Amino acid sequence: MSSLILIPARLASTRLPGKPLADICGAPMIVHVWRRAVEAEAGEVVVAADSVQIVDAVERAGGRAVLTREDHPSGSDRIFEALQILDPERRHSRIVNVQGDLPTIDPAIIRRAIALLDDEAVDLGTLGAVIRRDEERTDENVVKLVGTGTGDHRRALYFTRATAPWGPGELIHHVGLYVWRRSALERFVSLPPSPLEIRERLEQLRALEAGMRIDAALVDDVPLGVDTPHDLERAREMLGGAVS
């Protein structure tokens, strides 16, 4: 089954304006994400951008980008528009959504997520990691995956910002990378936001409420998501030192 890796990127950001173009060791952040996705060697990689500036930055680095509307409510909607532009012939059956603010993501975990769709019963693949830091157990910004199964493969039952499940035992931090079966993505974007999605502010709950099956592969570490100036400095250190 052919995979298309799409990286949604929008210029507007409340906490870090112009985030996709933020310089990290001489290259814009979105270029670093594009490079990591290419290194996964799992399919064609295209950035789905909301501005010409992002498209230009990716193309200068030798990548491919497509311009999408500015008003999409989510990355899923943005990659769906990009998919319609790029693949009207329906050549690709697995659509990978790699968030545009993960410049240090390990290419291997992208492949891990894609492999989940080898099971024909799975509509949507994603990732998780066991929470190691106590403060993250109660942090509403750390989304928890509640699932069934053991080892490094879980079937998702719920996602929440609360501390769940209750009681002693491990908690799983959800990593927001998604691999959609094309038919599932098409169905998802046709549905209105669901009640639990609105309440938790987590769009993956729309898929669960619609009866879609979401499986997750557990990985060792959560990739750094860049949302603040502090995160940006950490990314610069991880990728070779701060830029003067």
N, C-alpha and C positions, 0 to 999 in steps of 0.2 A: 504494500500500500504506500502510495507516494505522499510525502510530507512537505508542507509549505510552512516555513517559520516566519511569522510576522511579528514585528516589534512596534507596538503602538507608542507614539511619542507626541506630546502636546507641549507647546511653548509656555503656556500659562501654568503657574504653580504658586500657590498661596505662600508657602514657606520658603521656596527657593525659586524665585523668578528666573525664567530662561533655563531651567534645569537641564534639558537635553543638550544644550550647547555649552554647559559649564566645562571649563578646561581641566582635564586630568592628565598631567604629564605630557602636555603638548597636543592632546587630541580631545575633541568634544566627548562628553560622556556617552552620547548615543553611538558614537563610532566604536567606543570600547565594547558596548553591548553587542553591536553588530559583529565585531570581530569574534567575541566569545561564541556567538551563535553559529558563525561560519565554521569555527573550530570544532563544533559538535559533529560536523560532516553528516548531517541528518536530513538535508534537503535544501532547497533554495531559500535564501534569507532576504527578506525585503522589509524595510522600515515603512510603517504607515504613519505619515506625519500630518500635522495640522497646519504647517507653515512652510513657505518656500525656503526659509533659512535652514530648517532642518534637512529638507531635501538636498539643498546645495551642500551642506556639510557632509552628508553621507556620500553623495556622488563624488565630491572632491577626494574622499578616502578610497574611492574605487568600488563603493557599494551601490546598491539599488534602493530607491525610495519612491513611494507613490504619495501624491498629495490627496488628503481626504478632508472632509468637512470639518470645520472648527467646533461645531455644536454637538458632537456626539456625547451622550451622557456617560459612556463607559468605554474601556479599551476593547471590550467584546464587540460593541457596535462599530468601533473604528476598524477593527481587523475584518469584520464582515464586509464593510464597504470596500476595503482593499482587496479582499478575496474576489468580489464581483468584478472589480476592475482588472485584476491580474489573471483570473482563471475562469473566464466564462465557459470554457470547454469542459470544466469539471475534471481536470486531470488529477487534482490533488484531493485525497480522501481524508487526510489527517492534517488538521490546522493547529499549529503550535503558536501560542500566545506567550512570548517572552517579554516581561515588563521592561520598559525602556530605562528604568532607573536601577538596573542590576549590573553595574560595570565589572564586578568581580565574579560573576557567576561561573561555576565550574561547567564546562561544556559537557562533561560526562553525565551530569544530572539531567540535562535536557534529553539525552538519549534514554535515560532511565524512565522518564515520564512518557516518552513516545512509545516505549515498549509495552506500556500498560494496555494499549489498544490492540495488542496481539490477541487479547481475549475479546471475542466478538460481543460479549455481553456488556462490556464497558462502554459507556457513552463519552466519558470525560476522564482524562487522567490528570493528576496533579502530584504535588510533593508535600512532604512534611518532615519535621525533625523533632526529636525528643527535647523538651525544654530542660536546660541544665541550670539556669539562673533562677533563684527563688523569686526575684522581683517580677519576672516575666509571667509567673503563674497567675498573678492578679492584674496584670497590665491589660487594659481594654484594647490597646493598640496591637497587642500580640494575639492574633486570631487563633483559636484552638480548633483543631480537627478532632471530632469525636468519631471513632471508627471501631469496627470489629475486625478481629484477626490478630495474628501474632507475627513476630519477626519483622521484616522490612516491607510488608505489603498489607495495606488496610483497605477495607471498604468503608467509605465515608457514610456516616449516619446523620451527622449534623456538623455545622460550623458555628462558632459563637465567640463573642468578645468576653463572655463570662468565664469564670474558672470552672471548667467541666472536662471530664465527668467528676462528680463529687467523690470524696474519699481518698484514701491513700493510693498511690500508684502514679505512673507516668502520665504526663500531659504532652500533647503533640502540637507543636507550632506549625500552622499551615503556611506553606511557601506558595505565594501567588503566581505560579506558572501553570498554564493550562494547555492540555492537548485535547482538542475537540475532534470527535468524529464529525465529518462535515454535516451530515444530516442533523446531528444534535445541535450544532451551532446555528443552523438555519432555523430550527424549531425554537431555540432559546431566544433569538432576537425578535421572533414574531410574537413572543409572549409579553404581557404587561408585567411590571415589577410585582413580585409576590408579597403577601403580608409579612412573612418573616424576613425577606430581603429588606424591606423598608424598615422594619423594626431594628434589625441588627446592622443595617447598612453593609450587607455582604451579598453581592449579586449571585454568588454560587448557590445560595439558598433557593433562588428561582428555579435552578435546574433540579435540585432535590425535591422541591415541592411539586414539580411537574413529573416526578417519577423517574428522572434520569439516574443512571448509576454512575457514581464517581468513585474511582479507586485512586489510592495514593501510594507512592513509593516513598519509603523513609530514607533520608539521606543523613550524613553525619553532621553537616553544618548548614545553618540558614545563610544564604547569600546576603551580602550587605545591600540593603535598599537605601538609596540616597534621597532623603527628604528634607534635610536641613544643612546649613553650612558646616556643622560639626560632622555630619555623615560624609560630606564632600571631602573634608580634610582627611578623614579616615580612609576614604577610597584612594586619595592621592598617595597616602603612605603605603597602602597595600599594593599599589601598582607602580611603585618606584620612587616615591618621594614627592614632597609638595613642590608646586610650581611657583616660582617667584613672580 
